[in-house]
Amino acid sequence: MPYINRETHKAGRIGWLRAAVLGANDGTISVASLVVGVAAAGAPQGSILLTGVAGLVAGAMSMAAGEYVSVQSQADTEEADIKTEKRGLESEPKHELAELTSIYVSRGLDQPLAQLVAEKLMSSDALGAHARDELGITETLRARPIQAAFASAISFVAGAIVPIAAALLAPSARVAEVSSATALVALLILGGTAAYAGGASITKGAMRVAFWGALAMGLTASVGRLFGALV
């Protein structure tokens, strides 16, 4: 029996990986920024923790709702396109065969072979062939709104716990500094892990996430100090 090299690809992770990375990144950056900004304004440690927890709850719900609505819109569009294709297959099968054949011709097959391939695929799963090759919709990359919403919310909570724990354990006079440093380390790890899972450069992924996190925390710390001085 000949050896078959079964390659592994990253595309199957796109749906949940995107939502999880976005959620964890947003959880760490937004809650750390809130904590650092309030701490820089001179608020007591109890108020800082309350701000962080409130940001965690509000952010997780916002991420879940936003991700669900966004991905559900994509799913609705995919479903509508598939229904249109199904009606076309029922009413004009010859036209759909010609359409699929032309797609394969445009990809490099000659006309007789392209038609043979189209006929063979349509005889077994016509709708699946058109969804995949005409619409670009595959089972691997289908929109999954509930999965995306849960992944986004749970990862937001996981990311937000880091700056909240840092604020809880840090000396009251060093909450801003400890929270910033802890969040940056978490963002470096998060960015590197996400890049590794997606098959990208770990260093670039880590530095990219850390840069935007540092920028966000720096801006909110400046605003906190400004308003703290004014108050």
Protein Blocks (a to p, Z undefined) as FASTA:
>chain_A
ZZddddddfklmmmmmmmmmmmmmmmmmmmmmmmmmmmmnopafklmmmmmmmmmmmmmm
mmmmmmmmmmmmmmmmmmmmmmmmmmmmmmmmmlmmmmmmmmmmmnopafklmmmmmmmm
mmmommlmmmmmmnopafklpccfklmmmmmmmmmmmmmmmmmmmmmmpcfklmmmmmmm
mmmmmmmmmmmmmmmmnopafklmmmmmmmmmmmmmmmmmmmmmmmmmmZZ
